[in-house]
Amino acid sequence: MLTLKGYSEDEILRFVQLRAMEWSSWPAFLSMGIGVFLLLKFGILHSILIVMSLNFVWTIFCKYIVNATIANYGVFVKKLMWVTCPGVSIYFFAHNNIKLAVVALFWGIISMFLQIARFPGSAKVGDLERIFYSQISK
């Protein structure tokens, strides 16, 4: 159980809301920080399809495996994009692959749009918020 002692009720509600929005599209959210490595192996189209497919499948099951502690660490994975995206972009520039370098540089923005791949009738953010709120001790 995640402990948020010392935070106001408004701060806790905001925390829950953000983690629920992230959790509803967890694969696409995490891909902001680490998905850029897919470009190294699979190229642009396949990388996008992999993230969208994972996100689509995730939306079916995400309400059954909610974990506030794991969701809390997702923010740190996302922050990796400030290192990984420019790093992979420099790698592609050094190997004269300008198209992949530009895509890698803007992968964080691209992966935000990949969150639209959702299963119809999947978990609603409000439902996830209630589950997250029940897993937090104050």
N, C-alpha and C positions, 0 to 999 in steps of 0.2 A: 504494500500500500504506500502510495506517495504521500509525503507529509509536506504541507505548505503552511507551517506555523509562522506567525508574524506578518502574514499578508492580510489585507482587508478583503471583505467579501466581494467587492467590485473587482479587485485584482485576481481573485480566485476564479470568478465567473469569466473574466477575460482569458485567463489561462486555459480554462476548460473549453471555451469557445474556439480558441486558436488550435488547441490540440485536436479537437473534434474535426475541424476543417482539414487539418493536415492528415489525420488518420483516414478520412474518407477517400483520400487519393494518395495513400502512403507511398506506393512505388514511384509515382510521378514526382511526389514531393522529395523523396530521397534521391531521385535521379538528378536533381539540381546539383547535388554535391558529388555524386559518384557515377552518374550515368554517362558522363562525358567519356569515360573509359571504354564504353561500348563502341564508340567511334573508331577506336584503335583496331578493333577486331572485325566489326560488322559493317562499317560504313554508315552513311546518313540514313537511308531509307530503312534498313533493317534495325538500326538502333531506335529509331522512332517507333517502328512497329513493335519491337520488343517491349518498350516502356508502355505503349498504349495497351498492348495485350495484357501485360501484367496488371496494369491499373484496372482494366475492364474486369478481369477475374477477381482482383482484390475487392472490388466494390460489392461483389456477391457475398463474400465471406467476412468482410471487415467488422460487421456488427457482432459476430460470434467470438472474435478473438481480440477484444479491446484490452489494452494494457497501458495504463497511464504512465508507468515508469519507463517503458520502452518509448512511448510517444514523446516523453520529455527529452530523450536523447536525440531524437530526430532533428531537432534544431541545430545541434552541433554538426551533424552530417551535412545538413544544408549549407552551413557556413563554410564548409570545405570548398564550395564552388568558387570562392574568392581566390583559392590557390589552384585547384584542379583545372578549372576552365582556362585561365591564362597559361598554365603550365602545359596542358595538352595542345593548346593553340600554338604556343611557341615550338613545340615538337613538330607539328604539322608544317608550320612556316619554315622550319629548318630543313624539312624534307620536301620543300617546294610543292606542297599540297595546299594551295591557297583556299580552295573551297572548304575543305575540312577544317582548316585553321579558323576561318570565319565562323563556321557552325559551332566549333568547339568554344570559341570566345563568347558566343551568345547562347550557349547551351542552357544556362539558367533561365533565360527568357523563353526559349523554345519549350523547355520542360514544363513551364507554367501552363502553356497551351495544351500540353499533352494530358492534362488533368480532365479534359472534357470527355475522355473515353470512360464512360460509366455504363453499368448495366441498368436498364430501365427498372425502376422500382427498388433500387438498391437502398442501402441505409441512408436515412436522413440525418443531417448534421444535428438536429435537435435530439434525436434518439441517442446518438453517440455522446452528446453533451451530458445527458442524464446518466449514462453508464460511466463516463469519466468522473463525473461529480461524485458518484457513489464510491469510487475507488480512491478518493482523496480524503485524507484525514487532516483536520484543521487544528 
